[in-house]
Amino acid sequence: MKLIIAIVKPFKAEEVREALSELGVTGMTVTEVKGFGRQKGHTELYRGAEYVVDFLPKTKIEVAVTDELAEQALDAISKAAATGKIGDGKLFVLPLEQVVRIRTGETGESAV
Amino acid sequence: MLKTKLKQAMATCVALLAVLPSLALAQDEINGANTAWILTATALVLFMTVPGLSLFYAGLVRSKNVLSVLMQCFSIAAVISVIWLIYGYSIAFGPADGGWWGGLDKVFLSGVTVDSVWGDIPEPLFIAFQMTFAIITPALIVGAFAERMKFSSLVVFVVLWATLVYFPVCHWVWNSNGWLFQMGLIDFAGGTVVHVTAGLAAAVMAIMLGKRRGFLTAPLMPHNLTMTFTGAGMLWVGWYGFNAGSALGANGSASMALLATHMSASAGALTWMGIEWVRHGKPSGLGAVTGMVAGLATVTPAAGSVGPAGGMLLGIMGGALCFAATNFLKQRVKIDDSLDVFPVHGVGGILGTLMAAVLVSTDLGVFSGNGYAEGMTMASQFGVQVVGVLATGVYTAVVTIILMKLVGLLTAGNRVTPEQELTGLDITSHDERGYSL
């Protein structure tokens, strides 16, 4: 099992969800986050006071998938989140040791 | 023959006697239309402070200080109202002559009853209307010391400042015994009384309190410009009461003041955002609302003297000059007047007070105003306006310096500790937070 952490542009989050749903992914966790990568920040101007804003708003999507589905899921997210411009985000893939469905007590791939 | 003439004369005398009491009373009769309008205007001007100015300012500070700013404006409204009742009205509008203050005859509004009359409106209404001006003036200064002044120091300062600056200056300019009034100063709705006093006090306090931590190095950004827009809209609407209400009647003067005020606000907003558009490539929302406030502050002293086109000119001049002043003070002089009270209100108030001497003229074609008082020329009126600005400005600055020193001693320092400033005033001054999301 893998845990995929995707950092994407906020307005792309909905398309990512749709693409993953088509693959049969049934759940995910979404968080509004801030950060920076190569895109860097931008400047904002308030009544003559100029501020460099380093952290840009992004959406973090966490999704657990079976090993079998992992490659397809990465591919689907990449396609859905891409604009071709700087700041499209990143995907992190982590090995997932265990998953438990709290209501039934199921564990492993059947709980994903 | 003689008898009939005598009879006629006697009849005339009787008739006259019958008429006389009503003639004497005419001056004390209440005009319903004027009363209705000033009741409305009073509500509009209070609406400018709570919630208008409060929201305007609250949106401009960081989220950790939002409540402290709301609390400061709200508390000022409450405390000024109470001292206005106790002695403020008496100092400002009491009957004493001499030109400097109104004396203490009207302490606790002594002698004011439901039948008391001021001009042709009820005196209780005049008291309430003027009270709303006394409230908003110190509330304007909040912007200068936002995010770093101790609440206790603020309360003591505001009481003393209103007592020694606002109430007397109000007497000088707006009471018919006042020395600036008698000199012929044009200040229709508070260019000197409200904006010069608030602006100068703001500049002095910003300098004496020192910069906020991180001024010009860390982002001290507005936390909610939506809130600022909301408050700014309320200010614009409320200003109808402020300026048109200052005619103290439902008449042509009030109507023309309303129109001139509106044009100045519009032109001010367009000017500020236009300059930003040219200089920075984009017009900002904060720029538009700040330009609007600059236009409103600038037209305030002149609203009863200028025409609508004159109002528009004032808005353009106010928008441009206040924009330049804001940038100059922040970037060059590096004074941390947190929410730009001096460059917007002070500079706008001074500009409008001086320009009133020009735009009141009837010889300016479409830009003409309502004409000079008898015996005044553009030069002599301008001289009076300069005296008015200098007198109120210098007096305010000097008294504010003394009061800041005094209050600092009384409350063991005017400023919160660096830790409190870092944590935010909502938690450290009030034990609560603005947002629990």
Interface residues (C-beta under 8 A of the other chain):
Chain A: E44 L45 Y46 R47 G48 A49 Y51 V52 V53
Chain B: L216 P219 L220 M221 P222 E276 H280 S284 L286 G287 T290 T326 N327 K330 Q331 D340
